[in-house]
Amino acid sequence: MDSNIITIIKMVARGSGMGKLNGKNVFVPGTLPGEEVQILIQEEKRDFIEAKLEKVQTPSNFRIKPACQYYGICGGCNLQFATAEYQRKLKTEIIADSLLRAGVSANQIPDIETEYANEWGYRNRFQLHDGGLKEAGSSQIVPVKDCLVACTEIREYLQSDKVTAGTRTHIFGANGSVTTAQITEKTPRKKFEGAVINEKEVVTVNIKGKDIQFNVRGFFQSNLQMLEKTISRITENFGGERCVDVYSGVGTFSVFLGEKFEEMYLIEHNREALILAERNLRGIKHQSYGISGEKWSQLSDSKQKFDAVVIDPPRSGMEKAVRDWLKTSRTPQIRAVSCDPVTFARDAADLLSAGYKLEKLCLLDYYPQTSHIETLANFIL
């Protein structure tokens, strides 16, 4: 394996620095734009090179000493060697670059706003594998007794004798208490059709004055401070008669949008999440569909006129059928949450090609110290 010196040009999605060597892009984790670094080539492919950082020859002014004792071993906080403010700058650059690479022109991209909260101690949800966290780039487990991005309740749990090896443990901590669910190889997989909820795994959390239930093993946002800020942005200047909530989960956004719209339509394929959504939306006029976004797009109900759509897809982005439905529905307002800048850029380019305008775009910095990027985009016709 060869050792070389290169200059890092920019940071790319998932947090690696990118430079050039012999005409190829070189991706080097742990580096920042402008740095001159000594690298060791790990794998050379036809179009690019993957390399390991050996030494920083000329460090960036934004490079700092990582605070965590597990940095470089645990696969988690891969950006904590940069100041938090600079991390946010890099993330906005990645969002813009992803849009340009997807074919969006620069004049279609608004100034990217930034929403952020605490830089440490923010994470309310956590998952332990066999009593630890996964190593960077492998399935090996790192035993941990602390995590600086976790909330106080979870940090205290990690430092206790309650952590159990041989299980996968889902943890939620807030308001002085912790809820856990442990899974072993013998734990039966749930079938959600006609699902029976395990009430011991159900958490009730107060968000902006409203109680919302979710299963600690299911999906729910991991940063409650940022969730509240996201809800405020989604509901701002947003209202009408009917709104569709696609990939609704337990209906968190619909709970608040129910005050802005006369009727909500929830689309969610996970039946257990939808059962909890029914609880959360008591008193709010709504209809629920326990189907995928693709199947929703085929229903006659989807052909109605809607005033707005809020959509929060998985990392893979919107299903093509959902994008096609949005383009043909001509719904005048779309608020789109995304957790991946590359799939967001693909989806945005598709909507823009159909005549939508990207009115507003915001980086939601849910996960400081990491390369994870969440966005909220406002599309209008």
Long-range contacts (C-beta under 8 A, 24 or more apart in sequence): 1-40, 1-41, 1-42, 2-40, 2-41, 3-38, 3-39, 3-40, 3-41, 3-54, 4-38, 4-39, 4-41, 4-51, 5-36, 5-37, 5-38, 5-39, 5-57, 6-36, 6-37, 6-39, 7-34, 7-35, 7-36, 7-37, 8-32, 8-33, 8-34, 8-35, 8-36, 8-37, 9-33, 10-93, 10-97, 11-90, 11-93, 11-94, 12-94, 12-97, 13-94, 13-98, 13-340, 13-341, 13-342, 13-371, 13-373, 14-371, 15-78, 15-79, 15-370, 15-371, 21-49, 24-48, 24-49, 25-49, 26-50, 26-51, 27-51, 28-52, 28-53, 29-53, 29-78, 29-136, 30-72, 30-78, 30-81, 31-56, 32-59, 32-60, 32-62, 32-63, 32-81, 32-82, 32-86, 32-90, 33-60, 33-90, 34-58, 34-60, 35-59, 35-60, 35-63, 62-86, 67-120, 67-148, 68-147, 68-148, 69-146, 70-133, 70-142, 70-144, 70-147, 72-136, 73-135, 73-136, 73-142, 74-133, 74-134, 74-135, 74-136, 74-142, 74-144, 75-133, 75-134, 75-135, 75-136, 75-137, 75-138, 76-133, 76-147, 76-149, 76-369, 76-370, 77-148, 77-149, 77-369, 77-370, 78-136, 78-369, 78-370, 78-371, 79-369, 79-370, 79-371, 80-369, 84-116, 84-119, 84-368, 84-369, 87-365, 87-368, 87-369, 88-114, 88-116, 88-363, 88-365, 91-363, 91-365, 91-371, 91-373, 92-363, 94-341, 94-373, 95-341, 95-344, 95-345, 95-361, 95-363, 95-373, 95-375, 98-341, 98-342, 98-344, 98-345, 99-345, 99-348, 99-349, 101-345, 102-342, 102-345, 102-346, 102-348, 102-349, 103-349, 104-345, 104-348, 104-349, 104-352, 104-358, 108-352, 108-357, 108-358, 109-358, 109-361, 110-358, 110-359, 110-360, 110-361, 112-361, 112-362, 112-363, 113-360, 113-361, 113-362, 113-363, 114-362, 114-363, 114-365, 115-226, 115-229, 115-230, 115-233, 115-362, 115-363, 115-364, 115-365, 115-376, 116-226, 116-365, 116-368, 117-223, 117-225, 117-226, 117-229, 117-365, 118-225, 118-368, 119-368, 119-369, 120-148, 120-149, 120-368, 120-369, 121-148, 121-149, 121-150, 121-151, 121-152, 121-155, 122-149, 122-151, 122-223, 122-225, 122-226, 122-368, 123-147, 123-149, 123-150, 123-151, 123-154, 123-222, 123-223, 123-367, 124-151, 124-154, 124-172, 124-173, 124-174, 124-222, 124-223, 124-224, 125-170, 125-171, 125-172, 125-216, 125-220, 125-221, 125-222, 126-150, 126-154, 126-170, 126-171, 126-172, 126-173, 126-222, 127-168, 127-169, 127-170, 127-171, 128-163, 128-167, 128-168, 128-169, 128-171, 129-168, 130-165, 130-166, 130-167, 130-168, 131-163, 131-164, 131-165, 131-166, 131-167, 131-169, 148-369, 149-367, 149-368, 149-369, 149-370, 153-177, 153-178, 154-178, 170-216, 170-217, 171-216, 172-203, 172-205, 172-216, 172-220, 174-205, 174-224, 175-205, 175-206, 179-203, 179-216, 180-216, 181-215, 181-216, 181-217, 183-217, 190-272, 192-270, 192-271, 192-272, 193-271, 194-271, 195-271, 195-272, 195-275, 197-272, 197-275, 197-276, 202-276, 207-231, 207-252, 207-255, 208-232, 208-256, 210-255, 210-256, 211-280, 212-250, 212-251, 212-252, 212-255, 212-280, 213-250, 213-276, 213-279, 213-280, 214-249, 214-250, 214-273, 214-276, 215-272, 215-273, 215-276, 218-249, 218-250, 218-270, 218-272, 218-273, 218-276, 219-249, 219-270, 219-273, 220-249, 220-250, 220-252, 221-252, 221-366, 222-366, 222-367, 223-366, 223-367, 226-364, 226-365, 226-366, 226-374, 227-252, 229-364, 230-337, 230-364, 230-376, 231-256, 233-362, 233-376, 234-310, 234-335, 234-337, 234-376, 235-259, 235-260, 238-308, 238-333, 238-335, 239-307, 239-308, 240-307, 240-308, 240-333, 241-307, 242-304, 242-305, 242-306, 242-307, 242-308, 243-306, 243-307, 243-308, 243-309, 243-310, 244-306, 244-308, 244-309, 244-310, 244-331, 245-309, 245-310, 245-311, 246-293, 246-296, 246-309, 246-310, 246-311, 246-312, 246-313, 246-318, 246-322, 247-293, 247-311, 247-312, 247-313, 247-314, 248-273, 248-274, 248-277, 248-312, 249-273, 249-277, 249-312, 250-276, 250-277, 250-280, 251-276, 251-277, 251-278, 251-280, 251-281, 251-286, 252-280, 253-310, 253-312, 254-280, 254-281, 254-284, 254-286, 254-310, 255-280, 255-281, 255-284, 257-310, 258-284, 258-285, 258-286, 261-307, 261-308, 263-287, 265-289, 265-301, 265-306, 267-291, 267-292, 267-293, 267-296, 269-293, 292-319, 293-318, 293-319, 293-321, 293-322, 293-325, 294-319, 294-321, 294-322, 296-322, 296-325, 297-321, 297-322, 297-324, 297-325, 302-329, 303-329, 306-331, 307-331, 307-332, 307-333, 308-332, 308-333, 308-334, 308-335, 309-333, 309-334, 309-335, 310-334, 310-335, 310-336, 310-337, 311-335, 311-336, 311-337, 312-336, 312-337, 312-338, 313-338, 313-343, 313-347, 314-339, 315-339, 315-340, 315-343, 316-340, 316-343, 317-343, 317-344, 317-346, 317-347, 318-343, 318-347, 323-347, 323-350, 323-351, 326-351, 326-354, 327-351, 327-354, 330-381, 331-381, 332-380, 332-381, 333-378, 333-379, 333-380, 334-377, 334-378, 334-379, 334-380, 335-376, 335-377, 335-378, 335-379, 336-376, 336-377, 336-378, 336-379, 337-364, 337-374, 337-375, 337-376, 338-374, 338-375, 338-376, 338-377, 339-372, 339-373, 339-374, 340-373, 341-373, 341-375, 344-375, 344-377, 348-377, 348-379, 351-379, 355-381, 356-380, 356-381, 357-381
